[in-house]
Amino acid sequence: MNYGKPYICSILITLDTKMSKKNIHQRLRQFLGKNLLHTINGKPFYFYYNAFSKEKWNTNKDLLANPKNMNDASNLFLEIVQESAEKELKWFVCSRQVGLSDSNFQRAMNAIRNRHLSVQLGENTKIDLGVLNYLVQINKNQLDVKIDINHTPVINSHTARLMRELYIIHNKYNLPYKIRPEQEQLKIILLKWFNDNYVLDQKKSIGYPRRQLLEECNDFLVREFGDSRIMYCHDAVWRWLLKDIINVDDTEKGSSYLRLPVWKKNKQSGGIHVNTRTSSGPAGEYTLEKRQQFRTKKRKLNARELDTTRKKNENIKKKKQQSSE
């Protein structure tokens, strides 16, 4: 049976090093080629992964059946994965070193998983797609390690003034404090902001526009902390707010455009502001009277509205004729 040429079901990796005018898929091939073909003790890196992938696993495929009886090549592969989180691997080429941003790196990886059955090196060597998961993990570990080693934060005058104020308060009142990671800080700040200004809608009425909620979140962050950090729809902290606090998981439901089950608090009356629709789009009213409430004044009726008006007048005439008879 003819299954076609190998490159139809496999991604072919080469070591072309020219960086100009390359798309994200070509850059990813360069990333894969440099790392998988790197030699360790006279053998390429993919050799150790192949040895590890052939080990026996349990029925759930999440634990090794005999971890104490692994061969030397499998042990070396696991040691490399472990070392990638602890120190810099001089030979490993990160995604950013081949011109791939973090988002484009993930996009290109997803394209390989969805389009190919294996990773092909040369004409005869094929590696299963499971190696991509380990390369993604090693790449993430190495980015964290290299950024921590080489990155020096920029401290402006306002930040330095706040650091001095923390130092004075700590010494004066003996208050212990710890600088939290950015995501942990934002989660605490956004949780308090959301609970102070919004309430979850248990009646499942008209939802709150998610773009409006995001804009109000950014207005709050800029007003309180300046424009050095704003939130985006794909931000990990924003995804956390939607999933864990508002109970909307876009990744499972595919509802990234639906309104949110949220009401805004009315601080003057102690109640809520009831959500209303402000458009006549697919989610709004289709009757002519309702649509005209949102029309621009003096704008002529479009073809659909003219047809609706004609049918409405015909129906009125028919009802009058039937009533007269």
N, C-alpha and C positions, 0 to 999 in steps of 0.2 A: 504494500500500500504506500502511495506517495503522499507524504505529509508536507510537501513543499520545501522550500529552501530553509536552512536553519535560522537565518536572521529574521524570518517571519514570526517565529514564536520566541526568539531569544533576542536580548539586546547585546549587540556586538561592541566590545570595549576595545579602544585603541589608546595609544599613548601619544597622540598628537598634542604638542605643547603650545601651539599658537593660540593666543587668547583673543585676538581681535575678531570682531563680528561673529561671535559664537552665541547661540541661543542657550537657554538653561539646560536643555537636554544634552547638548554637546559638552557643556561644562561639567555636567554630572558624570558623563562617560569618562571625562578626564579624571575626576575625583575617584571614581571606582577603579580605573586602570592603575593609577599611581599607588593606591592603598592595597588593592588585592594582589598586585604583582610585586609588591615589595618583598625582598628576600630576607628571611630570618633563619640563621644557621644553614644557609645554602638552599632553603626551600621557600616558595612564595607563601604569602600570608593566607591565601585561600586554601592551601594544602592543610593547614591546621584547622580551619573551619570545617572542611570536608571530613576530617577525622573526627571532630567533635560531633558533627551532625549524624554520624553513623553509630553513635553510642545508643544503647538501649534505654528507652524511656518508659515511664509507667503508663497506665491506661489513659490518664488524663493529659498526657504529653506535657506536663509542667515540671516534672522532677525526673532526674536520672534514676534508672533502676538500680545500677551498681556504681555509685559515685567513687567507691574506694578502688574499683578495678579499672579505672580509666587508663588509656594508654598515654604515653608521654606527650604526643602531639596534642591531644585533647586538653591535657593539663596546661600546656603552654598557651593554648588559645584562651583558656579561662584566666590565666595569669595576666595576659595582655589586656583583656577586658577590665580586670580589676585594677591594673596599674594605670589605665587611662583615666580613672577617676581620682587618682592620687598624685600623679606627677605628669610632666609633659613628655609625650612621646616624640622624639626628634624626627622620626621618619614619617609620622602620620600627617597627611595633608588635609587640613580642615576645609569645609565647604566654602568659607569666606576667602580662603587663599586661592580658589579657582574662580572667584568672582560671583559666587552664589550667595544671595541674601538668605536669611533663615526661612522666610516664607517661600521663596523660589526653590530652595533646596527641598522643602517638604512637598511642593507641587510636583517637582520633577521625580521625586521618589514615588509619589502616588501614581504618576503616569506609568512608571515601570511596572508597578504591582498590578495595574489594571490592564496593561497591554501585552505583557510578555509572560512567558512560562518559566524562564530561567535567565541567568546572566551568563553570557558567552564570552570567553576569553580566547581570542584566536579562532581557529577553525574547529578544534576538537575538544576544547575544555568547556564544560558547562557547570554552573554552580546554581543550586536552588535559591529561590528568592528569599529564603530565611536569612541569608547573610546580610540583607539590607537592614534588617532590624538591629543587628549587632553593630553595623557601621553607623547607623543613626545614633545609637547609644554612645558609641566611642566618640563620634563627632561632637555630641553635646557635652560629654565629659571634658574633652580637650578644649572646647571653647571656654568652658567655665574655668579650667585651669590656666589657660593662656591669658585670658582677660584679667584674672586675679593677679597674675604675675606682672603683666606689663601695664595694666591700667592704673592711671593716677587720676583721682577725681578732681574736677575743676571746682575750686572753692571761691565764690565771689565774696564781695564785702558783706552782703546781707547774711550769707551763710556763716561767715566767720563771726559776725556779731551775735548770731544765735548760739553758736558754739561757746562763745565766751559767757553768754548769759546762762547757759546750762551749767557751765563750770562754776559760776558764782552761786547759783541756786543750790547746786549739789554740795558745795562747801559750807554754805550758810545754814541750810536746813538738814544736812546729812540725809538727803533723799537719794536712794539708789535708783539708777535708771540704766536702761540698755537700749541702744539704737537698733530698732527692728529692721528687717529687710523691707524693701520698698513695697512689695506686694502685701506683706502683712500689715504695714501701715495703712495702705489704701483700703484694705478690707475693713479695718476697724473704723476708718473715717467714713467710708461709704455706707456701712451698716447703720451708723448713728444718723447720718444724713437721711437715709431712706426711712428709718423708723420715725424720725421727727417730722417728716413732710408727707409721707404716703402711708396707705393702708392697703392690705390685700383685699381684693374683691371676691367675696364668697358667693355672691349671687350670680356670677358669670354673666354680667351685663356687658354693655359696650366697653371694650378695652381701652387702655391708655396707649397713645402712640409711642412706640419704642424710640423713634428718633427724637421726639420731644423730650422723653425722659433722659436720653443720652445728652442732649443739649443742655438741659437743666443741671445735670450732673457736672458737666464741664464748666458751666457758669459758676457753680458753687466752688469747684476746685480752683478756678482762676481768681475768683473773688477772695478766697481765703488764703491761697498759697502761691498765687502768681501763675504765669503761663508756662512755667518750666515743665509741667506734666499735665497732659490732658488724656482723656479716655477715648478709646476707639471701640468700634463694635466687635472687633476680633480680639480685644485685649483680654488676657487671662482673668484679670480681676472683674471685668465687666461680665464675662461668661460665668464667673463664680456667683455674682450678684443675681443674674437671671436664673441660674440653675438651683442654687442652694437657698436663696432668700425668696425669690418670686416664684419658684417651682416651675420654670419654663426651660426645658432642655432642648435647645435647637438641634443638637447633634443627633438626637433620636427621632424627634418628631418632624424635622425638616420644616419648622415653622418660623424661619428667621424673619419673615415679613408680617407675621400676625401681631395684632395688638396684645398688650400685656394685661393680665388680670389685676389692675392696680387702680386705686382711686387716690386723688390728691386731697390732703386734709385742708379743711377750711378753718384756719386758726382763729378767725374772728368769732365764728358761731360755734366752734367746737365740733362741727359736722364734717361733711365731705363735699367736694365739688363733683357733681355727677357728670360723667363723660358723655359728650355728644359728638355726633359726626359733623364734620365741617366740609365734606366733599360729597359729590354725587357720583363717585366712581363705582366700580363693581361691588364694593361693600356697602354702598349707600342706597338711597331710595331711587326707584325707577319711574315712579309716576310723574307725569308732566308737571303737576303743581309743585311737587317737592323739588324736582330738578330746577324749576325756574326760581326757586328761592336762593339758589347759589349762582345764578347766571349773572354775567356782567350786564348792567343796565344799557339799553339801546342796542344790544347785540342782536342781530337777526337770528331767527330760528334756523337750526341746521336741518339737513334732510331728514334725519330720524325724528326730530321734534315736529317737523311739518307733517310727516306721515302719521305720527301719534295724534296730532290735532285733527287731521282729516278723519281718522278712524273714530275718534271721540265724537265728532259732530255727526257722523253717520249713525253711530249707535244711539245718540240722542234723538235723531229723526225717526229711527225705527221704533223706539220706545213710545214716542208720541203717536205714531201711526197705529201701533198695537193698542194703545190705551183708548184712542178714538173709535176704533172698531169695536 
